[in-house]
């Protein structure tokens, strides 16, 4: 759906071993039909990190 601009998404990073209390949800918003496209567009995808790589960012 993002590929054809049906929705906007603010993806959060995926950290498989992150404690549940530190996790945040991605945000999705439906676009008005006039913004839809038949041509695929580039969009940001979720990044994957290990907890050891990002824990300083979430703890401090």
C-alpha positions, 0 to 999 in steps of 0.5 A: 500500500505504501508503494502506491501511496495509499498510506503514509507510514513512519516505521520504527526500527525492528529490534527483535530482542528489545524489551517490550516496555521499550517498543514503539508502534509504527504510525500509519495514516490513510491518504486521500484517494487523489494522492494514490498513484499507479506508478510505484514509488520509493518509501522508507522500510523498517531497519533491523538492529540488535538490542546491543547496538541501540540500547544506549539510545533507548536507555539514556 
